Amino acid sequence: TVGAPSSWVQNVKLTPGSGINSAVSTSGFGRAVAIYQDTVVVASAGTNAQGYLFVYRYFGGSWELRASLSAGDGANNDELAWADCALAIHGRFIAAGTPVH
């Protein structure tokens, strides 16, 4: 969103994208968000509640989906980076917590 606080307008809507499994993208997208400079990380529960992270980067005047991530040892109901867990980004490092592990 851009503009003065009294006149915010939506500039772009980030979505998981057509290349991502729709079962992942339709459940809980946006439960947690972390922003660092020109990079945004968005958490999604997924239908199995394992949890997924979508990494976007602002480049050349638009936002691009750069990666979709999940835990290497992830399992159903892990709840990676859900709203009550940590999600952070700094530089090229992303940290995401889960209440299960």
C-alpha positions as protocol buffer text, in pm:
chain_id: "A"
residue {
  index: 1
  type: THR
  ca { x: 0 y: 0 z: 0 }
}
residue {
  index: 2
  type: VAL
  ca { x: 118 y: 350 z: -77 }
}
residue {
  index: 3
  type: GLY
  ca { x: 6 y: 697 z: 17 }
}
residue {
  index: 4
  type: ALA
  ca { x: -52 y: 914 z: 318 }
}
residue {
  index: 5
  type: PRO
  ca { x: -205 y: 738 z: 621 }
}
residue {
  index: 6
  type: SER
  ca { x: -549 y: 880 z: 540 }
}
residue {
  index: 7
  type: SER
  ca { x: -538 y: 770 z: 176 }
}
residue {
  index: 8
  type: TRP
  ca { x: -391 y: 418 z: 161 }
}
residue {
  index: 9
  type: VAL
  ca { x: -460 y: 227 z: -158 }
}
residue {
  index: 10
  type: GLN
  ca { x: -374 y: -133 z: -243 }
}
residue {
  index: 11
  type: ASN
  ca { x: -80 y: -140 z: -481 }
}
residue {
  index: 12
  type: VAL
  ca { x: -36 y: -516 z: -518 }
}
residue {
  index: 13
  type: LYS
  ca { x: -179 y: -839 z: -377 }
}
residue {
  index: 14
  type: LEU
  ca { x: 70 y: -1115 z: -303 }
}
residue {
  index: 15
  type: THR
  ca { x: -56 y: -1466 z: -376 }
}
residue {
  index: 16
  type: PRO
  ca { x: 111 y: -1807 z: -364 }
}
residue {
  index: 17
  type: GLY
  ca { x: 114 y: -1821 z: -744 }
}
residue {
  index: 18
  type: SER
  ca { x: -3 y: -2067 z: -1005 }
}
residue {
  index: 19
  type: GLY
  ca { x: 303 y: -2290 z: -976 }
}
residue {
  index: 20
  type: ILE
  ca { x: 226 y: -2379 z: -613 }
}
residue {
  index: 21
  type: ASN
  ca { x: 9 y: -2675 z: -512 }
}
residue {
  index: 22
  type: SER
  ca { x: -340 y: -2530 z: -454 }
}
residue {
  index: 23
  type: ALA
  ca { x: -385 y: -2740 z: -137 }
}
residue {
  index: 24
  type: VAL
  ca { x: -92 y: -2550 z: 13 }
}
residue {
  index: 25
  type: SER
  ca { x: -196 y: -2208 z: -109 }
}
residue {
  index: 26
  type: THR
  ca { x: -560 y: -2203 z: -3 }
}
residue {
  index: 27
  type: SER
  ca { x: -531 y: -2259 z: 370 }
}
residue {
  index: 28
  type: GLY
  ca { x: -416 y: -1985 z: 603 }
}
residue {
  index: 29
  type: PHE
  ca { x: -208 y: -1783 z: 357 }
}
residue {
  index: 30
  type: GLY
  ca { x: -89 y: -1474 z: 544 }
}
residue {
  index: 31
  type: ARG
  ca { x: -117 y: -1614 z: 899 }
}
residue {
  index: 32
  type: ALA
  ca { x: 222 y: -1455 z: 968 }
}
residue {
  index: 33
  type: VAL
  ca { x: 432 y: -1206 z: 770 }
}
residue {
  index: 34
  type: ALA
  ca { x: 793 y: -1087 z: 803 }
}
residue {
  index: 35
  type: ILE
  ca { x: 946 y: -800 z: 605 }
}
residue {
  index: 36
  type: TYR
  ca { x: 1307 y: -697 z: 552 }
}
residue {
  index: 37
  type: GLN
  ca { x: 1393 y: -424 z: 301 }
}
residue {
  index: 38
  type: ASP
  ca { x: 1273 y: -557 z: -38 }
}
residue {
  index: 39
  type: THR
  ca { x: 1183 y: -908 z: 81 }
}
residue {
  index: 40
  type: VAL
  ca { x: 858 y: -1037 z: 231 }
}
residue {
  index: 41
  type: VAL
  ca { x: 800 y: -1382 z: 382 }
}
residue {
  index: 42
  type: VAL
  ca { x: 440 y: -1501 z: 410 }
}
residue {
  index: 43
  type: ALA
  ca { x: 336 y: -1809 z: 610 }
}
residue {
  index: 44
  type: SER
  ca { x: 59 y: -2047 z: 508 }
}
residue {
  index: 45
  type: ALA
  ca { x: -83 y: -2338 z: 706 }
}
residue {
  index: 46
  type: GLY
  ca { x: -156 y: -2565 z: 413 }
}
residue {
  index: 47
  type: THR
  ca { x: -433 y: -2821 z: 428 }
}
residue {
  index: 48
  type: ASN
  ca { x: -223 y: -3057 z: 638 }
}
residue {
  index: 49
  type: ALA
  ca { x: -119 y: -2779 z: 881 }
}
residue {
  index: 50
  type: GLN
  ca { x: 251 y: -2856 z: 820 }
}
residue {
  index: 51
  type: GLY
  ca { x: 318 y: -2494 z: 735 }
}
residue {
  index: 52
  type: TYR
  ca { x: 485 y: -2333 z: 434 }
}
residue {
  index: 53
  type: LEU
  ca { x: 674 y: -2010 z: 374 }
}
residue {
  index: 54
  type: PHE
  ca { x: 652 y: -1805 z: 56 }
}
residue {
  index: 55
  type: VAL
  ca { x: 938 y: -1565 z: -15 }
}
residue {
  index: 56
  type: TYR
  ca { x: 874 y: -1260 z: -236 }
}
residue {
  index: 57
  type: ARG
  ca { x: 1123 y: -1002 z: -354 }
}
residue {
  index: 58
  type: TYR
  ca { x: 1058 y: -660 z: -500 }
}
residue {
  index: 59
  type: PHE
  ca { x: 1260 y: -642 z: -820 }
}
residue {
  index: 60
  type: GLY
  ca { x: 1227 y: -432 z: -1133 }
}
residue {
  index: 61
  type: GLY
  ca { x: 911 y: -257 z: -1015 }
}
residue {
  index: 62
  type: SER
  ca { x: 713 y: -566 z: -915 }
}
residue {
  index: 63
  type: TRP
  ca { x: 696 y: -840 z: -652 }
}
residue {
  index: 64
  type: GLU
  ca { x: 817 y: -1187 z: -757 }
}
residue {
  index: 65
  type: LEU
  ca { x: 767 y: -1517 z: -579 }
}
residue {
  index: 66
  type: ARG
  ca { x: 1126 y: -1634 z: -529 }
}
residue {
  index: 67
  type: ALA
  ca { x: 1079 y: -1950 z: -321 }
}
residue {
  index: 68
  type: SER
  ca { x: 835 y: -2168 z: -132 }
}
residue {
  index: 69
  type: LEU
  ca { x: 981 y: -2336 z: 174 }
}
residue {
  index: 70
  type: SER
  ca { x: 884 y: -2599 z: 428 }
}
residue {
  index: 71
  type: ALA
  ca { x: 1072 y: -2763 z: 713 }
}
residue {
  index: 72
  type: GLY
  ca { x: 1308 y: -3040 z: 604 }
}
residue {
  index: 73
  type: ASP
  ca { x: 1169 y: -3261 z: 878 }
}
residue {
  index: 74
  type: GLY
  ca { x: 816 y: -3120 z: 854 }
}
residue {
  index: 75
  type: ALA
  ca { x: 511 y: -3330 z: 928 }
}
residue {
  index: 76
  type: ASN
  ca { x: 136 y: -3285 z: 939 }
}
residue {
  index: 77
  type: ASN
  ca { x: 18 y: -3045 z: 1213 }
}
residue {
  index: 78
  type: ASP
  ca { x: 364 y: -2891 z: 1271 }
}
residue {
  index: 79
  type: GLU
  ca { x: 211 y: -2542 z: 1231 }
}
residue {
  index: 80
  type: LEU
  ca { x: 532 y: -2384 z: 1098 }
}
residue {
  index: 81
  type: ALA
  ca { x: 528 y: -2004 z: 1145 }
}
residue {
  index: 82
  type: TRP
  ca { x: 164 y: -1982 z: 1247 }
}
residue {
  index: 83
  type: ALA
  ca { x: 53 y: -1657 z: 1408 }
}
residue {
  index: 84
  type: ASP
  ca { x: 149 y: -1768 z: 1760 }
}
residue {
  index: 85
  type: CYS
  ca { x: 499 y: -1874 z: 1651 }
}
residue {
  index: 86
  type: ALA
  ca { x: 806 y: -1681 z: 1544 }
}
residue {
  index: 87
  type: LEU
  ca { x: 872 y: -1572 z: 1188 }
}
residue {
  index: 88
  type: ALA
  ca { x: 1162 y: -1339 z: 1113 }
}
residue {
  index: 89
  type: ILE
  ca { x: 1387 y: -1236 z: 828 }
}
residue {
  index: 90
  type: HIS
  ca { x: 1715 y: -1048 z: 827 }
}
residue {
  index: 91
  type: GLY
  ca { x: 1925 y: -1022 z: 515 }
}
residue {
  index: 92
  type: ARG
  ca { x: 1917 y: -1361 z: 347 }
}
residue {
  index: 93
  type: PHE
  ca { x: 1829 y: -1553 z: 665 }
}
residue {
  index: 94
  type: ILE
  ca { x: 1478 y: -1665 z: 761 }
}
residue {
  index: 95
  type: ALA
  ca { x: 1383 y: -1809 z: 1099 }
}
residue {
  index: 96
  type: ALA
  ca { x: 1049 y: -1976 z: 1162 }
}
residue {
  index: 97
  type: GLY
  ca { x: 924 y: -2151 z: 1474 }
}
residue {
  index: 98
  type: THR
  ca { x: 672 y: -2422 z: 1544 }
}
residue {
  index: 99
  type: PRO
  ca { x: 503 y: -2511 z: 1873 }
}
residue {
  index: 100
  type: VAL
  ca { x: 541 y: -2882 z: 1797 }
}
residue {
  index: 101
  type: HIS
  ca { x: 924 y: -2920 z: 1773 }
}
